[in-house]
Amino acid sequence: MSNMQNKYALITGATSGIGYELAKLFAKDHYNLIIVSRNQAELEQKANELSSQYGVEVMPIAKDLFKREAAFELYEEVNQRGVQVDVLVNDAGQGQFGEFKDTDINRELDIIQLNISSLVVLTKCFLKDMVARNEGKILQLASIASKVPGPWQSVYHGTKAFVLSFTEAIRTELKDTNITVTALLPGATDTDFFNKAEMQDSKIVQAGGLSDPADVAKDGYEALMNNDDKVISGFKNKVQIGMSNMMPDSAVASMMDKQQGPVDEK
C-alpha cells in the first residue's frame, strides 16, 4: 500500500458522470488523483470530497480542453509540479444532436478538438514518459458509438470511431512493453452528456433505461486492471453490437436513425 500511495491517476472530465465514478474507484484503491475539468469551483468541491473520503491527495487543475493549447499546458503543469502520472484516463467528451446539415460547424469543430485532438495530445505526452519507464496505464473513453454509424450524432460517432481505432493501434505498437492501453465502450449512460448535446427530445433518452455511470466505470476500471484491450459495458450493449456486426452498415445506420431521432419523428 505504501507504494500505491505514491501513484497518481490523471482523469479528464472528472467532476461528473463516468469520470467522477472512475475517480472514486482509483481513490478507493489508494491512487492520488489529478482531476481535470473546466470549472475550478466544481473541481475544488470534488477534490475536497474525494480527499476527505478516501484519504488521498487530489490535485484539481482547471483546463478547457476545447482549446488547442490546453492539453499541452496540462502536461506542462503536471511536469512543473513534479508529479509522475501512472494512469491516464481520457474521459472528457461531448456530442451534438441533430442532422448534420443543420448543426453548428463551430460546435462540431470544438467537439473534434475535445474528443480527438486533446485526447491524442495527452496520450502522446504521457505515453512518452510511460515508455521511458516501461510502465503505465491508459484508459480511453470510446463508446458503442465507435462501432456503428450514428445518424443525428454523426460527428460524435465519428470521433469515437477514431478513439477506438487509435487505441487499438497504439496498444498493438506497445505489445512488448509493460504499458496497458484499454478502450471503454459504454452505451447511453445517465450523465450530463445528453443535456450538453441538447438531446433531451431524442428517442434514446425518452425511452429511459440509461446505464448507471458507476457500473460503467467499474467495467472500465476492471478491464484496465486486467490489461484487456477493450470492454463493452452492459449486456444489452454487448448484444446490440454483436447483432450490428452481422448486419450491413446501411441497415445498422437505419436502425440507429430510428433509435436516436427525435420523439416526434415518425
C-alpha positions as CSV (number, residue, x, y, z in Angstrom):
1,M,0.0,0.0,0.0
2,S,2.8,2.4,0.7
3,N,4.0,2.1,-2.9
4,M,0.4,2.7,-4.2
5,Q,0.3,5.9,-2.1
6,N,2.8,7.4,-4.5
7,K,0.9,6.6,-7.6
8,Y,-1.2,9.2,-9.5
9,A,-4.1,8.8,-11.9
10,L,-5.0,11.8,-14.1
11,I,-8.6,11.9,-15.1
12,T,-10.2,14.4,-17.5
13,G,-13.9,15.1,-17.2
14,A,-13.6,14.1,-13.6
15,T,-16.2,16.2,-11.9
16,S,-19.3,14.3,-13.1
17,G,-20.6,11.1,-14.7
18,I,-18.3,8.3,-15.6
19,G,-15.1,10.3,-15.0
20,Y,-16.2,11.1,-11.4
21,E,-17.1,7.4,-10.8
22,L,-13.7,6.4,-12.1
23,A,-12.0,8.9,-9.8
24,K,-13.7,7.3,-6.8
25,L,-12.6,3.8,-7.9
26,F,-8.9,5.0,-8.2
27,A,-9.1,6.8,-4.9
28,K,-10.6,3.8,-3.2
29,D,-7.5,1.8,-4.4
30,H,-5.3,4.5,-2.9
31,Y,-4.3,6.3,-6.1
32,N,-3.7,10.0,-5.7
33,L,-5.6,12.0,-8.2
34,I,-5.2,14.8,-10.7
35,I,-8.7,15.8,-11.7
36,V,-9.3,18.0,-14.7
37,S,-12.3,19.9,-16.0
38,R,-13.2,23.5,-17.0
39,N,-14.9,24.5,-13.8
40,Q,-12.5,25.5,-11.0
41,A,-15.2,25.7,-8.3
42,E,-16.6,22.2,-9.1
43,L,-13.0,20.8,-9.2
44,E,-12.3,22.2,-5.7
45,Q,-15.5,20.8,-4.4
46,K,-14.8,17.3,-5.8
47,A,-11.2,17.4,-4.7
48,N,-12.2,18.2,-1.1
49,E,-14.8,15.4,-1.2
50,L,-12.5,12.8,-2.6
51,S,-9.6,13.7,-0.4
52,S,-11.6,13.6,2.8
53,Q,-13.5,10.4,1.9
54,Y,-10.5,8.4,0.7
55,G,-7.5,10.0,2.3
56,V,-5.6,10.5,-0.9
57,E,-4.1,13.6,-2.4
58,V,-6.3,15.2,-5.0
59,M,-4.9,17.9,-7.3
60,P,-7.5,19.9,-9.2
61,I,-6.4,21.5,-12.5
62,A,-8.8,23.6,-14.5
63,K,-8.3,23.4,-18.2
64,D,-10.6,23.9,-21.2
65,L,-9.7,21.0,-23.5
66,F,-11.8,22.6,-26.2
67,K,-8.8,24.8,-26.7
68,R,-5.9,23.6,-28.8
69,E,-3.2,24.6,-26.4
70,A,-4.9,23.4,-23.2
71,A,-3.7,19.7,-23.4
72,F,-0.1,20.8,-23.9
73,E,-0.5,23.3,-21.0
74,L,-1.9,20.5,-18.8
75,Y,1.0,18.2,-19.5
76,E,3.5,21.0,-18.7
77,E,1.7,22.0,-15.5
78,V,1.8,18.4,-14.2
79,N,5.5,18.2,-15.1
80,Q,6.2,21.5,-13.3
81,R,4.6,20.1,-10.2
82,G,7.0,17.2,-10.3
83,V,4.2,14.6,-10.5
84,Q,4.5,11.3,-12.3
85,V,1.3,10.2,-14.0
86,D,1.0,6.4,-13.6
87,V,-2.5,6.2,-15.1
88,L,-4.1,8.5,-17.8
89,V,-7.8,8.4,-18.2
90,N,-9.1,10.4,-21.2
91,D,-12.8,10.7,-20.2
92,A,-13.8,14.2,-21.3
93,G,-16.0,14.2,-24.4
94,Q,-19.1,15.8,-25.8
95,G,-21.6,15.4,-28.6
96,Q,-24.2,17.4,-30.6
97,F,-27.6,16.3,-31.5
98,G,-29.2,17.0,-34.9
99,E,-29.0,16.3,-38.6
100,F,-25.5,17.3,-39.9
101,K,-26.9,19.7,-42.5
102,D,-28.5,21.7,-39.6
103,T,-25.9,21.5,-36.8
104,D,-23.3,24.2,-35.9
105,I,-20.0,23.5,-37.6
106,N,-18.1,25.6,-35.0
107,R,-19.6,23.5,-32.2
108,E,-18.6,20.3,-34.1
109,L,-15.0,21.5,-34.6
110,D,-14.9,22.1,-30.8
111,I,-16.2,18.5,-30.3
112,I,-13.5,17.2,-32.6
113,Q,-10.9,19.2,-30.7
114,L,-12.1,17.8,-27.3
115,N,-12.9,14.2,-28.3
116,I,-9.9,13.6,-30.6
117,S,-7.2,16.3,-30.6
118,S,-6.8,16.8,-26.9
119,L,-7.0,13.1,-26.3
120,V,-4.2,12.5,-28.8
121,V,-2.0,15.2,-27.3
122,L,-2.4,13.9,-23.7
123,T,-1.9,10.3,-24.9
124,K,1.3,11.2,-26.7
125,C,2.8,13.4,-24.0
126,F,2.1,11.0,-21.1
127,L,2.8,7.8,-23.1
128,K,6.3,9.0,-23.9
129,D,7.0,9.2,-20.2
130,M,5.5,5.8,-19.6
131,V,7.6,4.3,-22.4
132,A,10.7,5.7,-20.8
133,R,9.8,4.0,-17.5
134,N,8.3,0.9,-19.3
135,E,5.3,1.2,-17.0
136,G,1.8,2.8,-17.1
137,K,-1.8,2.5,-17.9
138,I,-4.1,4.5,-20.3
139,L,-7.9,4.2,-20.3
140,Q,-9.7,5.8,-23.3
141,L,-13.4,6.5,-23.3
142,A,-14.7,5.3,-26.6
143,S,-18.4,4.3,-26.9
144,I,-20.5,1.7,-28.6
145,A,-21.0,4.7,-30.9
146,S,-17.5,3.8,-32.1
147,K,-18.8,0.6,-33.6
148,V,-21.9,1.9,-35.5
149,P,-22.8,4.8,-37.8
150,G,-24.8,7.4,-35.9
151,P,-27.4,9.5,-37.7
152,W,-28.4,12.5,-35.5
153,Q,-24.9,12.3,-33.9
154,S,-22.7,11.8,-36.9
155,V,-19.7,13.8,-35.7
156,Y,-19.8,12.3,-32.2
157,H,-19.9,8.7,-33.6
158,G,-17.1,9.6,-36.0
159,T,-14.9,10.9,-33.1
160,K,-15.5,7.8,-31.1
161,A,-14.7,5.5,-34.1
162,F,-11.4,7.4,-34.2
163,V,-10.7,6.9,-30.5
164,L,-11.3,3.1,-30.7
165,S,-9.2,2.7,-33.8
166,F,-6.4,4.9,-32.4
167,T,-6.4,3.0,-29.1
168,E,-6.3,-0.4,-30.7
169,A,-3.4,0.7,-33.0
170,I,-1.2,2.0,-30.2
171,R,-2.0,-0.9,-28.0
172,T,-0.5,-3.2,-30.7
173,E,2.5,-0.9,-31.0
174,L,3.1,-1.3,-27.3
175,K,2.6,-5.1,-27.1
176,D,6.2,-5.7,-26.0
177,T,6.0,-3.2,-23.1
178,N,4.5,-3.2,-19.7
179,I,2.0,-0.5,-20.7
180,T,-1.7,-1.2,-20.7
181,V,-4.0,0.7,-23.2
182,T,-7.7,-0.1,-22.8
183,A,-10.8,1.3,-24.5
184,L,-14.1,1.6,-22.6
185,L,-17.2,1.3,-24.7
186,P,-20.4,2.4,-22.8
187,G,-23.8,2.7,-24.3
188,A,-26.2,5.5,-23.4
189,T,-25.4,6.4,-19.8
190,D,-27.2,8.6,-17.2
191,T,-24.8,11.5,-17.3
192,D,-24.9,15.2,-18.3
193,F,-23.9,14.2,-21.8
194,F,-27.4,14.5,-23.1
195,N,-28.0,17.9,-21.7
196,K,-24.8,19.3,-23.2
197,A,-25.7,17.6,-26.6
198,E,-29.2,19.0,-26.4
199,M,-30.6,15.5,-26.8
200,Q,-33.4,15.5,-24.2
201,D,-36.0,15.1,-27.0
202,S,-34.3,12.1,-28.6
203,K,-35.9,8.7,-28.5
204,I,-32.9,7.2,-26.8
205,V,-33.3,9.5,-23.8
206,Q,-37.0,9.4,-23.7
207,A,-37.0,5.6,-23.7
208,G,-35.1,5.6,-20.4
209,G,-33.1,2.6,-19.4
210,L,-29.8,4.5,-19.3
211,S,-26.8,2.8,-17.8
212,D,-25.6,3.8,-14.3
213,P,-22.3,5.6,-14.6
214,A,-20.9,3.8,-11.6
215,D,-21.5,0.4,-13.3
216,V,-19.8,1.7,-16.5
217,A,-16.8,3.0,-14.5
218,K,-16.5,-0.3,-12.7
219,D,-16.4,-2.2,-16.0
220,G,-13.7,0.1,-17.4
221,Y,-11.6,0.1,-14.2
222,E,-11.6,-3.7,-14.1
223,A,-10.8,-4.0,-17.8
224,L,-7.9,-1.6,-17.4
225,M,-6.5,-3.5,-14.3
226,N,-6.9,-6.8,-16.2
227,N,-5.0,-5.5,-19.2
228,D,-8.0,-6.0,-21.5
229,D,-7.9,-4.3,-24.9
230,K,-11.5,-3.1,-24.7
231,V,-14.7,-3.7,-22.8
232,I,-18.3,-3.1,-23.9
233,S,-20.2,-2.1,-20.8
234,G,-23.6,-3.7,-20.2
235,F,-25.2,-6.9,-21.5
236,K,-27.7,-5.0,-23.7
237,N,-25.0,-3.1,-25.4
238,K,-22.9,-6.3,-26.0
239,V,-26.0,-7.8,-27.7
240,Q,-26.6,-4.7,-29.8
241,I,-23.0,-4.6,-31.0
242,G,-23.0,-8.3,-31.6
243,M,-26.1,-8.0,-33.8
244,S,-24.8,-5.0,-35.6
245,N,-21.6,-6.8,-36.5
246,M,-23.7,-9.3,-38.6
247,M,-25.7,-6.6,-40.4
248,P,-24.8,-4.4,-43.4
249,D,-23.7,-0.9,-42.3
250,S,-26.6,0.7,-44.1
251,A,-29.0,-1.4,-42.1
252,V,-27.2,-0.5,-38.8
253,A,-27.4,3.2,-39.7
254,S,-31.1,2.8,-40.4
255,M,-31.6,1.1,-37.0
256,M,-29.7,3.9,-35.3
257,D,-31.7,6.5,-37.1
258,K,-34.8,5.0,-35.6
259,Q,-33.3,4.7,-32.1
260,Q,-31.7,8.2,-31.9
261,G,-34.0,10.5,-33.8
262,P,-36.4,13.0,-32.1
263,V,-39.5,11.6,-30.5
264,D,-41.8,13.4,-32.8
265,E,-40.2,11.9,-35.9
266,K,-42.2,9.1,-37.5
